[in-house]
Amino acid sequence: MKRYIACLRGKLFAQWCALRGHRIRIGPGLQLYCKLDIRGPGLVEIGSNCQVHSIWGGSKPYVTIYTHSPESHIFIGDNAMLVAVRISSRFSIRIGNDILIEEAGISDTDFHSIDRDRSMPLDETTSKCAIQIGNRVAIGAKSFVCKGVNIGDDTVVAPGSIVTRSLPTGIFALGNPARSLAK
Amino acid sequence: MLYYRLARPNVHIRFPFFVYQKVRITGPGSVFIDRFCAVYPNLFEGLTIETLTPTAKVSIGQNCALGGLTIRCRDHVTLGERCLTANSLIQDCLFLHPGKVTSKSIDHLALVPAPVKIGDNAWVAAQCCLLTGSRLGMDSVVALGANVYQDEVKEFHLASGNPLGRPVPISSVLRLTRLRS
């Protein structure tokens, strides 16, 4: 029953996004088990058969996808499962197929400079800050993926990790900064 | 307490239970909170307990101060008496949806939930994660931002780091502090 309601909710949401314009493109088969909040002037594309879930205990129990500039682009592949994820983009975030992201934050910008004026960082560019997450990646709860990170296919990021550097294909990463766990 | 007594028979909270921030207990498993526990606000969060399976069991001892704690349980999570917790996460499974993890880089035994056991008088600081198979001994302390995964922290030891470094006996730390002062 819940699945039928989620599918119906997904279809209605996709149609509503289509009415809003071409900046939000949703593939078929979206299942919404909770609120999906998409805001901003950038382009957001979500692939087919994605699922959006909630979990209590974080700052927001639903999924938020925010773009902060007209040039920003968030692309999420097929069969993704997003559980209370917070995605913020000023440049580009590409997420592959068959991924699981639980209660994590993904941001391709620091928003503020470390200089005294705390203004928007001037040295950020798409080539330096774009985030790429491969296929079949799993990211655990309370994790954060920072700008400029490239996570390879089949990589698993344990809960509580902060990913500041790119991770290769097929590893199990844990820690702050996240690194391969030799166990 | 009254709400859980009437609406959720699998949740048993003993009187008195002091609540200063929101408490949310969901899921089909059983939850037991002993007497004189208190939920304080910590980073604006209260207590959240989510049991993910009908056989999940969360047990919290007497006189615990629970501030901003989130517990997600598939198997067993046990807190002893007089535990002190801050805005942290206790999760006895690596992922809430293990069936969705298709990567071959992780041994699928690692996805099997393992009980988390916290001894009496333990202190879990803010922003910590206690994951699958963590065991904290009596009087132990987990420092800010630590991440405990399949590790054991012995009695009266201090653990810190993400990933967790080698726990240090608190008696040595106290001795060094006294020498410095």
Interface residues (C-beta under 8 A of the other chain):
Chain A: H53 I55 W56 G57 G58 M81 V83 D98 L100 E102 R136 V137 A138 G140 A141 K142 D154 T155 V156 A158 P159 G160 S161 I162 G170 I171 F172 L174 G175 N176 L181 K183
Chain B: R24 T26 E45 T48 E50 T70 R72 L89 Q91 L94 F95 L96 H97 K100 V101 T102 S103 K104 S105 I106 A110 C128 C129 L131 G145 N147 Y149 Q150 N162 P163
